[in-house]
Amino acid sequence: MAIAKELIKAIFNEHQAHPQLTLIDYYKYFSQSAFGPGHIIKDIDSARAYLEKELEESTAFDPIEIQACDYFLPFYRVNLSLLKEEKLGIDEYFTAFIKSAHEIEPIKQMHFLARWENIVNAIKKLYIMNIEGDEQLPSFAQDLFFLQEMHQQGQYICHHSNQFKRAYNPHYRLIHRDFIPKALINDLAKIPHCR
């Protein structure tokens, strides 16, 4: 069965942006596109305090300032480096993040899981055919088992792999296209999208 072109683009976009990723990181990319940031906000004051703490403590950042995470819904990973470099104000950034969490209806978990199996099969096929030759992602079998166990426990959200964290220093928040700060609107046309 042929792989949908949007899925191929999503896999290649994430591989090109972060070639040292694992299956866990692909899962995070696709689940973020489905669920957005709503899962991480227990209360607004704590979310703001955590953002300020992370911003203050972070010294290294992924060089990608804005990344489309748009296979399911049009979310973007918007790097905290934009705040550190004062290209965006924290109030505007945080408001966009909160609106993205509260005003966007996520994909249903069961719908996502039904699609995830096809995504895994596409990743396996593309890695063997195009990306890494006869190779699979590092720790593929272990990661797949971890994700299956996570789903059996009713969990759908995970952190980036340690390998990803060491390589890319990910510090970002997910923001939906509808709430992207005005200063970034023109940048959206310049970045790789899958849709």
TAWOZI-V195190 format. One record per residue. N is the residue number from 0. RES is the residue in one small letter. SS is DSSP state (H for helix, E for strand, - for the rest). PHI is phi in degrees with one decimal (NA if undefined). Layout:
n;res;ss;phi
N;RES;SS;PHI
N;RES;SS;PHI
This chain:
n;res;ss;phi
0;m;-;NA
1;a;-;-70.7
2;i;-;-90.6
3;a;-;-58.6
4;k;H;-62.2
5;e;H;-65.3
6;l;H;-70.3
7;i;H;-58.7
8;k;H;-62.1
9;a;H;-62.5
10;i;H;-63.3
11;f;H;-66.2
12;n;H;-59.5
13;e;H;-70.6
14;h;H;-65.0
15;q;H;-65.9
16;a;H;-70.6
17;h;-;-140.5
18;p;-;-63.6
19;q;-;-93.8
20;l;-;-78.6
21;t;-;-122.3
22;l;H;-60.0
23;i;H;-56.1
24;d;H;-73.6
25;y;H;-62.3
26;y;H;-58.3
27;k;H;-61.8
28;y;H;-57.6
29;f;H;-71.4
30;s;H;-69.0
31;q;H;-64.2
32;s;H;-66.6
33;a;H;-84.2
34;f;H;-106.0
35;g;-;65.9
36;p;-;-94.5
37;g;H;-58.1
38;h;H;-66.8
39;i;H;-95.8
40;i;-;-104.5
41;k;-;-82.4
42;d;-;-148.9
43;i;H;-65.5
44;d;H;-63.7
45;s;H;-65.4
46;a;H;-63.0
47;r;H;-67.4
48;a;H;-62.7
49;y;H;-66.3
50;l;H;-60.4
51;e;H;-62.7
52;k;H;-65.8
53;e;H;-62.1
54;l;H;-63.1
55;e;H;-66.6
56;e;H;-86.1
57;s;-;-83.6
58;t;-;-121.0
59;a;-;-120.1
60;f;-;-136.0
61;d;-;-56.3
62;p;-;-68.8
63;i;-;-81.5
64;e;-;-77.5
65;i;E;-136.5
66;q;E;-127.6
67;a;E;-69.5
68;c;E;-129.2
69;d;-;-125.3
70;y;-;-67.1
71;f;-;-94.9
72;l;-;-120.3
73;p;-;-81.4
74;f;E;-98.3
75;y;E;-131.3
76;r;E;-83.3
77;v;E;-109.3
78;n;E;-66.6
79;l;-;-66.3
80;s;H;-59.0
81;l;H;-64.7
82;l;H;-78.1
83;k;H;-59.8
84;e;-;-88.6
85;e;-;60.0
86;k;-;-83.2
87;l;-;-135.8
88;g;-;-87.3
89;i;H;-64.9
90;d;H;-65.0
91;e;H;-63.6
92;y;H;-61.7
93;f;H;-66.5
94;t;H;-61.1
95;a;H;-63.4
96;f;H;-63.6
97;i;H;-64.7
98;k;H;-61.8
99;s;H;-63.2
100;a;H;-77.2
101;h;H;-99.7
102;e;-;-109.6
103;i;-;-113.4
104;e;-;-79.1
105;p;-;-73.7
106;i;-;-69.2
107;k;-;-65.4
108;q;H;-58.4
109;m;H;-67.8
110;h;H;-65.7
111;f;H;-61.7
112;l;H;-60.6
113;a;H;-61.8
114;r;H;-81.7
115;w;H;-59.4
116;e;H;-59.1
117;n;H;-65.1
118;i;H;-63.5
119;v;H;-59.9
120;n;H;-62.2
121;a;H;-66.6
122;i;H;-60.5
123;k;H;-57.7
124;k;H;-64.9
125;l;H;-68.3
126;y;H;-67.0
127;i;H;-72.2
128;m;H;-81.8
129;n;H;-129.9
130;i;H;-79.0
131;e;-;-123.1
132;g;-;69.9
133;d;-;-89.1
134;e;-;-99.7
135;q;-;-112.5
136;l;-;-62.2
137;p;-;-61.3
138;s;-;55.6
139;f;H;-56.4
140;a;H;-62.3
141;q;H;-65.0
142;d;H;-65.4
143;l;H;-62.4
144;f;H;-62.7
145;f;H;-56.3
146;l;H;-66.4
147;q;H;-63.2
148;e;H;-61.7
149;m;H;-60.1
150;h;H;-66.2
151;q;H;-63.4
152;q;-;-90.0
153;g;-;78.5
154;q;-;-101.3
155;y;-;-132.0
156;i;-;-122.8
157;c;-;-142.2
158;h;-;-88.2
159;h;-;-61.2
160;s;-;-66.2
161;n;H;-61.8
162;q;H;-60.3
163;f;H;-64.4
164;k;H;-59.7
165;r;H;-65.5
166;a;H;-77.6
167;y;H;-124.2
168;n;-;46.7
169;p;-;-72.8
170;h;-;-135.0
171;y;E;-155.1
172;r;E;-129.4
173;l;E;-84.4
174;i;E;-131.2
175;h;E;-73.0
176;r;H;-52.3
177;d;H;-63.2
178;f;H;-120.0
179;i;-;-58.0
180;p;-;-56.3
181;k;H;-53.4
182;a;H;-63.1
183;l;H;-105.8
184;i;H;-53.8
185;n;H;-65.5
186;d;H;-70.1
187;l;H;-63.3
188;a;-;-70.0
189;k;-;-93.4
190;i;-;-105.6
191;p;-;-67.4
192;h;-;-118.4
193;c;-;-101.9
194;r;-;-129.3
